[in-house]
């Protein structure tokens, strides 16, 4: 880090700049802090002269938008971004993005400090990157730009940052003739041959990274730089120095044929079955690296806000910089290792001379951890590094990549040895550039998109791979029409990878204005070979029209129709073809499309029950609540609590006026009162008649309690009330514990109400026909006898997590946890059969579970992705994500995934998009 220069901005939105973190040819990164909240951030700001170049500006903005769309789990959204319309005259920086600061080291720097990583750290590194890649691939995207400088090592696991040409340019060096000498990461055989990149291309680079992390050198980089591309395309990798237990896996990743490479999910499972986060618990970094990360954090936290900025309001103008002679002196450079002094840097890898960099006087806390091991501190130009005093990895990669930029924007100083290009490749329009990945518990990651930290040896740092001469790619194509984008097979916002959109493992080539549509008359795609980890090819894709409101409820009817209700209508989609058959306004705001016999579709609207024709949606019968329940005037029907065959259970309420009692003589008559009366009702949708009703306590205003049937037995139904619908008095009476009610199946009489252990008001609960109840108790799942509340067995959950609603299937109970673990236990004994992670980091509600018709495939769905498991043994089969724009102005979809299963198909829904995947 170094002190701010005189011409550096002092404010970025709500953040005050404290120091320069590092810089590249295209961007400067600043350590900043929100004075109001104390939140630290890293700001990536494009250099003003580049920000003025339209192609660069559009690329910067495109990558920022992509980061927002990929946010979730390991991918943290930007904290804030600059206004693209701002100009220097406004006193604002137009191109910048902020991400929360988390201490971490680039892999290249870590290897320079401590040498190759030990075996356990290698597994955690590979599994973490593979999990991230698996998520990106499940979304139909390809992630390019991986390199030792873009892989970060944090205290809790690996992260990724700064992908694509913009990220690479951030660590570039200016060259004469209007070019930037840049490392773009590792090339793949298919790139060299001019073929399309795919998810398999990311696996090749992953293999290169693991080999580098294991040995300190990268396969294919030994030898002349001009022959590097030939070696990548033709030679076999040299892996003798790679640990034996990882050699075969890395060799498979480096297969020349992309079809022979494993998937990211397969690699993640082989390296760490319990997930990278689980394997990394208790620490994973060697001592020198842990000390370096801790020291970096201490230095950032020790930065103090200048008094003039601390007092400034967010909208106040930047304070002037300190006079030149008032700046603190740069710290003395400490002893360098002998190897660092004697190993000369290649002439064409040296950066052009730069102005002297001043460093701030950093206040180091007294309790800050000291460096450990053999490390020395090299504070060259104010940048702190821990350097290994032993042999350093070979620095054998010469910079041979150039990005063409306007001549006037680059240095005109002559270079001692001009760069000789090794090859000419066309870069993709805009590689997918996720925002830095967050802490598994929700914390942000350190490096914003479009920033690439320099390695320990500067531009000639180790392991960065061969380089090629590349022209700066064109700006991303203008965003397509929002309505059309919703019908796109898979939209990757403004940054499509190489002009390609990869969905479910297939590739659709799109022009700048084209979309891949799932037309009603389009035949089902030809089945293809499905690789492990990749979602199978959808049987069909249906996009709910953009001209209509978003779906409210979805349901399957007789395994023939997908019935979708919205604010404006109900509609039906053919489950065989994905073609919409009809829409009916009468079903607006409806719920629970059920089978009323073999030939009618039942829908409950806010005012009436409807029976629709499955062929055309025509209303065959209708029963208005004012008619069916004429003794309950103004009845409001709540959410359906459940159904069994022709019987549905639901709650309802209405308001009655209770007249004040007749006053005593000489007294005034009191006021009449409005009182809400609530009922639990059973209704036969085939005979179209009420079976029974039972008075129940009214819920929170407006008064209708929300019930859910957790178990149906031969004699009774067990019902649980949603905590959100309990009145304040009921919540106080419950003392934090939830309860279950039993109602007689024939009469509706309330039989009993019981609490089960310490299960809370919000605890997930489910039961079976054998009289057992399963409830989340603390972070565990516990089984009880339903009628006696006697505890039977307990399954321990993961720390800091809790169980979601379990799914009962024959002799097993499938479990789901907030920590993204899915499993199976025996119903009788509670013995754990298997437990696997969905590999979706982060927190949030536990995934919802669905079983395929054969009960062989278990589907877990949350807000991030859909994961398919083998129900018998928990093998992860595939994952799926859909990243697309929902709102007319391009807002990010935040709706969770829903899944519905029938036969050998599972329908996956996210907002307006529906995919029918084949399953076992």
RABEL-V933940 format. One record per residue. N is the residue number from 1. PHI is phi in whole degrees, -180 to 180 (* if undefined). PSI is psi in whole degrees, 0 to 359 (none if undefined). Layout:
{{N | PHI | PSI} {N | PHI | PSI}}
This chain:
{{1 | * | 157} {2 | -148 | 164} {3 | -66 | 155} {4 | -65 | 142} {5 | -87 | 170} {6 | -62 | 324} {7 | -95 | 7} {8 | -75 | 143} {9 | -63 | 149} {10 | -102 | 341} {11 | -136 | 143} {12 | -132 | 96} {13 | 60 | 237} {14 | -85 | 359} {15 | -102 | 140} {16 | -104 | 126} {17 | -70 | 135} {18 | -109 | 323} {19 | -165 | 164} {20 | -81 | 131} {21 | -87 | 307} {22 | -167 | 178} {23 | -150 | 159} {24 | -135 | 189} {25 | -73 | 336} {26 | -113 | 344} {27 | -151 | 155} {28 | -121 | 139} {29 | -110 | 138} {30 | -121 | 143} {31 | -83 | 129} {32 | -138 | 166} {33 | -145 | 141} {34 | -85 | 110} {35 | -61 | 326} {36 | -69 | 321} {37 | -108 | 345} {38 | 79 | 7} {39 | -73 | 128} {40 | -91 | 147} {41 | -148 | 160} {42 | -109 | 124} {43 | -101 | 128} {44 | -104 | 115} {45 | -119 | 126} {46 | -67 | 145} {47 | -63 | 138} {48 | -54 | 320} {49 | -68 | 330} {50 | -82 | 326} {51 | -60 | 335} {52 | -79 | 349} {53 | -85 | 118} {54 | -55 | 318} {55 | -65 | 322} {56 | -70 | 317} {57 | -61 | 316} {58 | -66 | 322} {59 | -64 | 316} {60 | -58 | 312} {61 | -66 | 322} {62 | -63 | 318} {63 | -69 | 327} {64 | -66 | 318} {65 | -66 | 320} {66 | -63 | 320} {67 | -59 | 320} {68 | -65 | 319} {69 | -70 | 332} {70 | -89 | 1} {71 | -62 | 144} {72 | 134 | 144} {73 | 64 | 236} {74 | -74 | 345} {75 | -98 | 112} {76 | -90 | 139} {77 | -72 | 156} {78 | -60 | 142} {79 | -71 | 325} {80 | -167 | 158} {81 | -139 | 159} {82 | -77 | 167} {83 | -88 | 114} {84 | -60 | 337} {85 | -85 | 354} {86 | -70 | 153} {87 | -129 | 160} {88 | -56 | 330} {89 | -65 | 335} {90 | -78 | 350} {91 | 77 | 18} {92 | -125 | 153} {93 | -89 | 123} {94 | -77 | 327} {95 | -118 | 98} {96 | -157 | 157} {97 | -143 | 146} {98 | -118 | 139} {99 | -133 | 149} {100 | -61 | 143} {101 | -84 | 129} {102 | -135 | 130} {103 | -66 | 134} {104 | -164 | 158} {105 | -117 | 139} {106 | -63 | 148} {107 | -57 | 319} {108 | -60 | 319} {109 | -71 | 323} {110 | -64 | 320} {111 | -65 | 323} {112 | -65 | 330} {113 | -81 | 309} {114 | -119 | 2} {115 | 77 | 190} {116 | -56 | 149} {117 | -78 | 147} {118 | -71 | 170} {119 | -56 | 311} {120 | -64 | 318} {121 | -64 | 324} {122 | -61 | 316} {123 | -64 | 317} {124 | -66 | 318} {125 | -60 | 308} {126 | -64 | 318} {127 | -65 | 319} {128 | -63 | 314} {129 | -65 | 319} {130 | -63 | 322} {131 | -64 | 319} {132 | -65 | 315} {133 | -62 | 321} {134 | -61 | 320} {135 | -67 | 317} {136 | -64 | 316} {137 | -66 | 323} {138 | -63 | 335} {139 | -83 | 0} {140 | 84 | 20} {141 | -114 | 165} {142 | -123 | 133} {143 | -105 | 117} {144 | -115 | 162} {145 | 101 | 8} {146 | -66 | 138} {147 | -167 | 164} {148 | -57 | 335} {149 | -82 | 345} {150 | -103 | 357} {151 | -99 | 125} {152 | -112 | 144} {153 | -112 | 109} {154 | -103 | 173} {155 | -64 | 333} {156 | -105 | 359} {157 | 151 | 179} {158 | -82 | 153} {159 | -134 | 170} {160 | -125 | 154} {161 | -156 | 159} {162 | 53 | 80} {163 | -106 | 159} {164 | 86 | 178} {165 | -58 | 322} {166 | -68 | 316} {167 | -63 | 321} {168 | -66 | 319} {169 | -65 | 337} {170 | -64 | 334} {171 | -110 | 21} {172 | -81 | 169} {173 | -124 | 142} {174 | -71 | 144} {175 | -130 | 156} {176 | -66 | 157} {177 | 87 | 16} {178 | 75 | 41} {179 | -135 | 159} {180 | -118 | 130} {181 | -88 | 119} {182 | -136 | 150} {183 | -101 | 123} {184 | -100 | 14} {185 | 88 | 199} {186 | -94 | 137} {187 | -87 | 162} {188 | -119 | 159} {189 | -56 | 321} {190 | -68 | 326} {191 | -65 | 317} {192 | -63 | 324} {193 | -82 | 1} {194 | 78 | 19} {195 | -91 | 170} {196 | -73 | 143} {197 | -82 | 158} {198 | -149 | 184} {199 | -58 | 327} {200 | -64 | 333} {201 | -64 | 320} {202 | -63 | 326} {203 | -70 | 326} {204 | -61 | 314} {205 | -66 | 324} {206 | -60 | 319} {207 | -62 | 319} {208 | -62 | 317} {209 | -65 | 318} {210 | -66 | 321} {211 | -64 | 319} {212 | -65 | 316} {213 | -65 | 331} {214 | -84 | 336} {215 | -126 | 341} {216 | 87 | 1} {217 | -141 | 159} {218 | -107 | 132} {219 | -55 | 147} {220 | 81 | 354} {221 | -93 | 348} {222 | -70 | 129} {223 | 114 | 181} {224 | -60 | 140} {225 | -64 | 326} {226 | -69 | 346} {227 | -103 | 6} {228 | -61 | 317} {229 | -65 | 324} {230 | -65 | 319} {231 | -63 | 318} {232 | -63 | 319} {233 | -77 | 332} {234 | -121 | 320} {235 | -79 | 154} {236 | -84 | 143} {237 | -69 | 149} {238 | -93 | 108} {239 | -122 | 18} {240 | -61 | 328} {241 | -83 | 354} {242 | -77 | 138} {243 | -51 | 141} {244 | -57 | 321} {245 | -69 | 343} {246 | -111 | 355} {247 | -63 | 315} {248 | -65 | 318} {249 | -63 | 315} {250 | -67 | 320} {251 | -61 | 321} {252 | -65 | 321} {253 | -64 | 329} {254 | -93 | 16} {255 | -60 | 140} {256 | -65 | 324} {257 | -84 | 117} {258 | -56 | 328} {259 | -68 | 343} {260 | -91 | 356} {261 | -84 | 147} {262 | -71 | 168} {263 | -87 | 166} {264 | -62 | 320} {265 | -63 | 321} {266 | -64 | 316} {267 | -63 | 315} {268 | -60 | 316} {269 | -67 | 323} {270 | -71 | 326} {271 | -82 | 322} {272 | -154 | 93} {273 | -61 | 326} {274 | -83 | 1} {275 | 94 | 152} {276 | -61 | 318} {277 | -63 | 320} {278 | -66 | 318} {279 | -69 | 333} {280 | -86 | 356} {281 | -59 | 137} {282 | 89 | 4} {283 | 101 | 147} {284 | -142 | 346} {285 | -86 | 141} {286 | -58 | 155} {287 | -54 | 314} {288 | -59 | 323} {289 | -73 | 319} {290 | -61 | 321} {291 | -67 | 320} {292 | -65 | 319} {293 | -64 | 316} {294 | -64 | 320} {295 | -66 | 320} {296 | -61 | 317} {297 | -64 | 317} {298 | -62 | 319} {299 | -68 | 321} {300 | -68 | 317} {301 | -67 | 335} {302 | -79 | 347} {303 | -64 | 136} {304 | -110 | 144} {305 | -72 | 127} {306 | -55 | 144} {307 | -57 | 319} {308 | -67 | 331} {309 | -85 | 329} {310 | -64 | 329} {311 | -89 | 348} {312 | -76 | 148} {313 | -83 | 158} {314 | -55 | 327} {315 | -90 | 1} {316 | -74 | 153} {317 | -69 | 158} {318 | -63 | 140} {319 | -76 | 148} {320 | -66 | 152} {321 | -73 | 157} {322 | -66 | 148} {323 | -57 | 153} {324 | -56 | 318} {325 | -80 | 356} {326 | -98 | 357} {327 | -77 | 147} {328 | -67 | 152} {329 | -71 | 152} {330 | -69 | 143} {331 | -67 | 154} {332 | -68 | 137} {333 | -75 | 125} {334 | -81 | 175} {335 | -58 | 132} {336 | -92 | 151} {337 | -62 | 151} {338 | -58 | 321} {339 | -65 | 327} {340 | -71 | 330} {341 | -82 | 331} {342 | -96 | 343} {343 | -89 | 102} {344 | -69 | 146} {345 | -82 | 137} {346 | -54 | 143} {347 | -58 | 318} {348 | -84 | 6} {349 | -106 | 0} {350 | -84 | 137} {351 | -72 | 158} {352 | -67 | 153} {353 | -54 | 140} {354 | -122 | 157} {355 | -60 | 154} {356 | -58 | 141} {357 | -108 | 123} {358 | -89 | 147} {359 | -112 | 145} {360 | -76 | 155} {361 | -80 | 104} {362 | -89 | 132} {363 | -88 | 114} {364 | -94 | 125} {365 | -60 | 150} {366 | -63 | 330} {367 | -97 | 12} {368 | -66 | 138} {369 | -66 | 140} {370 | -88 | 156} {371 | -59 | 146} {372 | -120 | 165} {373 | 80 | 209} {374 | -94 | 14} {375 | -73 | 146} {376 | -112 | 163} {377 | -106 | 121} {378 | -109 | 106} {379 | -100 | 47} {380 | -62 | 121} {381 | 56 | 33} {382 | 83 | 2} {383 | -97 | 127} {384 | -91 | 128} {385 | -140 | 149} {386 | -101 | 126} {387 | -116 | 136} {388 | -73 | 134} {389 | -85 | 352} {390 | -86 | 194} {391 | -61 | 139} {392 | -98 | 153} {393 | -60 | 150} {394 | -63 | 143} {395 | -107 | 84} {396 | -114 | 12} {397 | -106 | 118} {398 | -94 | 141} {399 | -71 | 116} {400 | -129 | 16} {401 | -106 | 139} {402 | -134 | 139} {403 | -110 | 126} {404 | -76 | 129} {405 | -133 | 163} {406 | -54 | 136} {407 | -57 | 323} {408 | -72 | 350} {409 | -94 | 356} {410 | -119 | 164} {411 | -67 | 144} {412 | -99 | 3} {413 | -66 | 136} {414 | -70 | 145} {415 | -97 | 148} {416 | -64 | 321} {417 | -137 | 101} {418 | -57 | 147} {419 | -71 | 134} {420 | -103 | 118} {421 | -66 | 144} {422 | -94 | 333} {423 | -166 | 166} {424 | -118 | 119} {425 | -126 | 146} {426 | -91 | 126} {427 | -77 | 155} {428 | -65 | 162} {429 | -58 | 319} {430 | -170 | 99} {431 | -59 | 151} {432 | -64 | 125} {433 | -123 | 84} {434 | -64 | 151} {435 | -67 | 157} {436 | -52 | 150} {437 | -84 | 142} {438 | -85 | 165} {439 | -60 | 144} {440 | -55 | 339} {441 | -104 | 20} {442 | 106 | 352} {443 | -73 | 154} {444 | -78 | 166} {445 | -103 | 167} {446 | -77 | 323} {447 | -108 | 124} {448 | -70 | 160} {449 | -60 | 150} {450 | 75 | 22} {451 | -135 | 133} {452 | -129 | 116} {453 | -68 | 144} {454 | -74 | 144} {455 | -73 | 172} {456 | -66 | 337} {457 | -103 | 20} {458 | 70 | 205} {459 | -58 | 339} {460 | -97 | 22} {461 | -60 | 161} {462 | -73 | 151} {463 | 75 | 9} {464 | -85 | 353} {465 | 87 | 167} {466 | -67 | 162} {467 | -135 | 155} {468 | -131 | 160} {469 | -86 | 121} {470 | -130 | 133} {471 | -74 | 150} {472 | -62 | 127} {473 | -69 | 160} {474 | -68 | 163} {475 | -67 | 155} {476 | -59 | 148} {477 | -65 | 152} {478 | -57 | 147} {479 | -61 | 137} {480 | -69 | 169} {481 | -56 | 129} {482 | -55 | 320} {483 | -64 | 320} {484 | -68 | 325} {485 | -65 | 333} {486 | -70 | 340} {487 | -97 | 3} {488 | -68 | 143} {489 | -53 | 312} {490 | -156 | 117} {491 | -99 | 133} {492 | -114 | 47} {493 | 53 | 226} {494 | -90 | 0} {495 | -128 | 76} {496 | -76 | 140} {497 | -78 | 113} {498 | 57 | 28} {499 | 76 | 11} {500 | -115 | 150} {501 | -123 | 121} {502 | -106 | 119} {503 | -129 | 125} {504 | 59 | 27} {505 | 91 | 349} {506 | -98 | 163} {507 | -123 | 130} {508 | -117 | 123} {509 | -84 | 126} {510 | -120 | 139} {511 | -82 | 185} {512 | -64 | 332} {513 | -122 | 8} {514 | -86 | 159} {515 | -135 | 150} {516 | -97 | 112} {517 | -102 | 149} {518 | -97 | 83} {519 | -73 | 155} {520 | -63 | 327} {521 | -97 | 11} {522 | -77 | 130} {523 | -68 | 158} {524 | -62 | 141} {525 | -64 | 152} {526 | -65 | 131} {527 | -59 | 145} {528 | -128 | 167} {529 | -68 | 127} {530 | -101 | 124} {531 | -86 | 153} {532 | -57 | 137} {533 | 92 | 338} {534 | -92 | 138} {535 | -64 | 142} {536 | -67 | 164} {537 | -65 | 128} {538 | -62 | 144} {539 | -66 | 322} {540 | -160 | 164} {541 | -131 | 131} {542 | -122 | 131} {543 | -112 | 118} {544 | -63 | 132} {545 | -55 | 138} {546 | -69 | 338} {547 | -75 | 351} {548 | -110 | 161} {549 | -69 | 159} {550 | -65 | 152} {551 | -61 | 142} {552 | -100 | 309} {553 | -132 | 153} {554 | -136 | 146} {555 | -156 | 156} {556 | -100 | 139} {557 | -118 | 116} {558 | 53 | 26} {559 | 57 | 26} {560 | -121 | 325} {561 | -126 | 144} {562 | -101 | 114} {563 | -101 | 123} {564 | -118 | 127} {565 | -111 | 150} {566 | -142 | 185} {567 | -64 | 336} {568 | -105 | 336} {569 | -172 | 174} {570 | -112 | 143} {571 | -139 | 163} {572 | -129 | 139} {573 | -119 | 134} {574 | -68 | 122} {575 | -72 | 346} {576 | -84 | 325} {577 | -119 | 344} {578 | 79 | 12} {579 | -90 | 134} {580 | -75 | 131} {581 | -97 | 319} {582 | -161 | 166} {583 | -142 | 145} {584 | -140 | 120} {585 | -66 | 334} {586 | -60 | 331} {587 | -88 | 13} {588 | -56 | 138} {589 | 60 | 24} {590 | -77 | 172} {591 | -147 | 156} {592 | 55 | 71} {593 | -72 | 107} {594 | -118 | 164} {595 | -85 | 114} {596 | -98 | 86} {597 | 78 | 201} {598 | -95 | 353} {599 | -135 | 12} {600 | -137 | 149} {601 | -105 | 123} {602 | -97 | 132} {603 | -135 | 133} {604 | -101 | 113} {605 | -94 | 174} {606 | -63 | 341} {607 | -121 | 347} {608 | -162 | 161} {609 | -91 | 138} {610 | -124 | 143} {611 | -120 | 114} {612 | -109 | 152} {613 | -75 | 130} {614 | -69 | 341} {615 | -78 | 318} {616 | -135 | 0} {617 | 79 | 5} {618 | -64 | 140} {619 | -74 | 117} {620 | -91 | 318} {621 | -138 | 154} {622 | -148 | 140} {623 | -129 | 110} {624 | -78 | 145} {625 | -62 | 327} {626 | -65 | 337} {627 | -94 | 315} {628 | -71 | 330} {629 | -128 | 60} {630 | -68 | 342} {631 | -87 | 1} {632 | -122 | 70} {633 | -60 | 138} {634 | 74 | 25} {635 | -61 | 131} {636 | -107 | 120} {637 | -90 | 127} {638 | -85 | 190} {639 | -63 | 138} {640 | -62 | 135} {641 | -84 | 335} {642 | 167 | 177} {643 | -153 | 158} {644 | -152 | 112} {645 | 60 | 233} {646 | -84 | 356} {647 | -99 | 132} {648 | -116 | 149} {649 | -119 | 137} {650 | -154 | 164} {651 | -107 | 156} {652 | -152 | 160} {653 | -149 | 157} {654 | -151 | 164} {655 | -103 | 132} {656 | -121 | 155} {657 | -100 | 121} {658 | -100 | 112} {659 | -70 | 145} {660 | -69 | 145} {661 | -64 | 155} {662 | -63 | 128} {663 | -73 | 158} {664 | -72 | 162} {665 | -59 | 129} {666 | 89 | 355} {667 | -104 | 156} {668 | -82 | 148} {669 | -72 | 135} {670 | -73 | 174} {671 | -86 | 145} {672 | -68 | 153} {673 | -116 | 143} {674 | -94 | 121} {675 | -124 | 136} {676 | -91 | 128} {677 | -111 | 134} {678 | -121 | 154} {679 | -142 | 152} {680 | -110 | 125} {681 | -125 | 153} {682 | -120 | 139} {683 | -142 | 136} {684 | -94 | 115} {685 | -84 | 352} {686 | -88 | 312} {687 | -81 | 348} {688 | 56 | 57} {689 | -150 | 153} {690 | -75 | 137} {691 | -95 | 314} {692 | -165 | 165} {693 | -143 | 146} {694 | -133 | 128} {695 | -64 | 138} {696 | -136 | 162} {697 | -61 | 141} {698 | -67 | 152} {699 | -92 | 186} {700 | -59 | 150} {701 | -49 | 136} {702 | -83 | 1} {703 | 125 | 342} {704 | -84 | 118} {705 | -72 | 150} {706 | -103 | 114} {707 | -108 | 155} {708 | -139 | 126} {709 | -75 | 118} {710 | -97 | 344} {711 | -163 | 142} {712 | -116 | 126} {713 | -120 | 174} {714 | -63 | 328} {715 | -105 | 336} {716 | -150 | 171} {717 | -121 | 140} {718 | -102 | 130} {719 | -128 | 142} {720 | -125 | 139} {721 | -95 | 136} {722 | -62 | 134} {723 | -60 | 328} {724 | -66 | 340} {725 | -99 | 3} {726 | -77 | 144} {727 | -74 | 164} {728 | -60 | 322} {729 | -65 | 321} {730 | -68 | 320} {731 | -62 | 317} {732 | -65 | 319} {733 | -67 | 326} {734 | -71 | 337} {735 | 55 | 40} {736 | 85 | 356} {737 | -106 | 139} {738 | -86 | 165} {739 | -140 | 163} {740 | -125 | 138} {741 | -107 | 146} {742 | -113 | 125} {743 | -118 | 137} {744 | -64 | 133} {745 | -63 | 323} {746 | -88 | 322} {747 | -109 | 341} {748 | 82 | 5} {749 | -65 | 138} {750 | -73 | 119} {751 | -91 | 314} {752 | -163 | 163} {753 | -133 | 127} {754 | -137 | 150} {755 | -100 | 150} {756 | -121 | 102} {757 | 56 | 223} {758 | -102 | 23} {759 | -60 | 129} {760 | -79 | 176} {761 | -62 | 327} {762 | -96 | 0} {763 | -61 | 137} {764 | -66 | 136} {765 | -142 | 142} {766 | -152 | 157} {767 | -140 | 173} {768 | -128 | 175} {769 | -74 | 348} {770 | -88 | 4} {771 | 91 | 21} {772 | -110 | 145} {773 | -122 | 140} {774 | -122 | 123} {775 | -137 | 147} {776 | -77 | 122} {777 | -122 | 107} {778 | 64 | 232} {779 | -100 | 13} {780 | -113 | 167} {781 | -113 | 127} {782 | -125 | 144} {783 | -104 | 142} {784 | -133 | 156} {785 | -74 | 124} {786 | -62 | 319} {787 | -78 | 336} {788 | -115 | 348} {789 | 65 | 18} {790 | -72 | 128} {791 | -68 | 141} {792 | -114 | 307} {793 | -155 | 167} {794 | -138 | 138} {795 | -112 | 124} {796 | -75 | 138} {797 | -98 | 182} {798 | -83 | 155} {799 | -59 | 136} {800 | 71 | 14} {801 | -121 | 182} {802 | -156 | 162} {803 | -85 | 146} {804 | -94 | 190} {805 | -68 | 121} {806 | -74 | 159} {807 | -118 | 122} {808 | -91 | 130} {809 | -144 | 98} {810 | 60 | 233} {811 | -81 | 358} {812 | -114 | 158} {813 | -121 | 123} {814 | -90 | 130} {815 | -110 | 157} {816 | -143 | 140} {817 | -128 | 155} {818 | -62 | 333} {819 | -76 | 8} {820 | 74 | 23} {821 | -94 | 136} {822 | -123 | 142} {823 | -156 | 188} {824 | -144 | 137} {825 | -131 | 156} {826 | -75 | 136} {827 | -64 | 321} {828 | -71 | 315} {829 | -110 | 341} {830 | 79 | 10} {831 | -68 | 132} {832 | -72 | 122} {833 | -89 | 312} {834 | -161 | 159} {835 | -150 | 128} {836 | -136 | 157} {837 | -94 | 146} {838 | -76 | 352} {839 | 64 | 30} {840 | -109 | 104} {841 | -68 | 167} {842 | 104 | 183} {843 | -124 | 176} {844 | 142 | 184} {845 | -60 | 153} {846 | -64 | 147} {847 | -59 | 148} {848 | -87 | 150} {849 | -116 | 143} {850 | -141 | 140} {851 | -105 | 144} {852 | -68 | 168} {853 | -58 | 326} {854 | -83 | 351} {855 | 64 | 22} {856 | -92 | 337} {857 | -120 | 130} {858 | -106 | 128} {859 | -111 | 126} {860 | -111 | 130} {861 | -131 | 135} {862 | -139 | 200} {863 | -78 | 349} {864 | -104 | 314} {865 | -160 | 174} {866 | -114 | 131} {867 | -124 | 131} {868 | -105 | 132} {869 | -123 | 154} {870 | -74 | 122} {871 | -65 | 334} {872 | -76 | 316} {873 | -128 | 1} {874 | 81 | 10} {875 | -60 | 129} {876 | -73 | 122} {877 | -94 | 309} {878 | -164 | 167} {879 | -132 | 157} {880 | -147 | 139} {881 | -138 | 150} {882 | -130 | 115} {883 | -107 | 117} {884 | -153 | 169} {885 | -92 | 134} {886 | -107 | 312} {887 | -80 | 154} {888 | -55 | 330} {889 | -95 | 13} {890 | 91 | 22} {891 | -64 | 152} {892 | -78 | 138} {893 | -71 | 127} {894 | -115 | 357} {895 | -66 | 145} {896 | -74 | 160} {897 | -77 | 147} {898 | -122 | 150} {899 | -134 | 141} {900 | -134 | 132} {901 | -116 | 143} {902 | -153 | 137} {903 | 52 | 235} {904 | -105 | 33} {905 | -137 | 143} {906 | -123 | 129} {907 | -95 | 121} {908 | -104 | 127} {909 | -120 | 136} {910 | -136 | 107} {911 | 57 | 248} {912 | -89 | 352} {913 | -103 | 136} {914 | -129 | 132} {915 | -127 | 132} {916 | -104 | 107} {917 | -102 | 140} {918 | -74 | 140} {919 | -140 | 161} {920 | -77 | none}}
